[in-house]
Amino acid sequence: MIIPCIDLMGGKVVQLVRGQKKALEVDSVDEMIERFHGFPELQVIDLDAAIGTGANDDLVTHVASRVPARIGGGVRTLDRFQKLVAQGASRVIVGTAAFTGDGINRQFLEQLDPARTLIALDTLEGRITVKGWRESLNLTAEQVVRELEPFAHGFLCTYVDKEGMLQGTDLAWYRRLRDATTREITAAGGISSYEEIATLTGWGIHCALGMSIYTGHLSLDELRRMQAGYAVLHDEVALPRLPDPA
């Protein structure tokens, strides 16, 4: 499945390079929803909530009311998890709170509904990174992914080293992760070619796309054709298509 991304900061849609430098900004969330018609699902990350500088709850609720969406950002309490489910999230992405300083935060994860949970295994320079990609742990995704399986429907695995840089991603890393778990995997970070998407999808890995589609580096029309082909091949019927613009 190909999943367009909407990252929210300061009430606007943004794209960041390695989670730090703002590369572009769009005022209208509705504009992006319309641009992304024809895809089964969107991914929405509240960056302000992720780094602890605020929240974009009204926008999150608005997107979730219009389209199927997996939502994350600042999910550090059961209340926040349940609130996102109530706002309409098809899945809730949990990152920082899934870990302690030296391991898995089982006490927190055991409170959540695993059928609704996607655990973020964001990785920078080989180590899991948390708190909006501002702090790294002495853990690798490969080390913990199997232990995390009981707590999650799947994993959002972001290759932060190339996030927003349009320089390609690390296919070998995703191959290792695919071999390590039978759970759903979504790849993000640096995916910038149709060949990478075809390879990842061929391995049964979803592709979350941001900078490559916001800049026009990859054609949305071509990606829709690819998605339609994958849907037929894999008999994807889980979620309705996003509405065509009026």
Secondary structure by P-SEA (a helix, b strand, c coil): cbbbbbbbccccccccccccccccccccaaaaaaaaccccbbbbbccccccccccaaaaaaaaaaccccccccccccaaaaaaaaaacccbbbbccccccccccaaaaaaacccccbbbbbcccccccccccccccccccccccccccccccccccccccccccccccccaaaaaaaaaacccbbbbbcccccaaaaaaaaaacbbbbbccccccccccaaaaaaaaaaaaaaacccccccccccc
